[in-house]
Amino acid sequence: MLANLTGRHGIAVLAIIVLVFGASKLPALAKSVGQSMRILRTEVRDLDVDAPADSRQ
């Protein structure tokens, strides 16, 4: 499904995001997405460390 996406699709998605959120709110949106990804990565890493060795595949 994602293999058929082209550069034009990306530009269209970016234009829609700018229209929905506005150009002034994009830096705050990017910052919050980055913080969320950082938290998610940390939590997944902690879950992996806490899991017993025999349950890992």
C-alpha positions in Angstrom: 0.0 0.0 0.0 2.7 2.5 0.9 4.9 1.4 -2.0 2.8 3.3 -4.5 3.3 6.7 -2.8 5.3 9.2 -4.8 6.8 12.6 -4.1 3.6 14.3 -5.2 1.7 12.4 -2.5 4.1 13.6 0.1 3.7 17.2 -1.0 -0.1 16.9 -1.0 0.0 15.5 2.6 2.4 18.3 3.7 0.1 20.9 2.1 -3.0 19.5 3.9 -1.1 19.5 7.2 -0.1 23.1 6.7 -3.7 24.0 5.9 -5.1 22.2 8.9 -2.7 23.3 11.6 -1.3 26.5 10.1 2.3 27.4 9.5 2.8 29.0 12.9 1.8 25.8 14.8 4.0 23.4 12.9 7.2 23.8 15.0 5.2 23.1 18.2 3.6 20.1 16.5 7.0 18.7 15.4 8.4 19.2 18.9 5.5 17.3 20.5 5.8 14.5 18.0 9.5 14.2 18.7 9.0 14.1 22.4 6.3 11.4 22.0 8.6 9.3 19.9 11.4 9.7 22.4 9.1 8.6 25.3 7.8 5.6 23.3 11.3 4.5 22.4 12.3 4.7 26.1 9.3 2.7 27.3 9.9 0.0 24.7 13.5 -0.2 25.7 12.5 -0.5 29.3 10.0 -3.3 28.5 12.7 -5.2 26.6 15.1 -5.0 29.5 12.4 -6.0 32.0 11.3 -9.0 30.0 12.7 -12.4 31.0 15.3 -13.9 28.6 13.1 -16.9 27.7 10.2 -14.8 26.6 12.2 -12.9 24.0 12.2 -14.2 20.5 
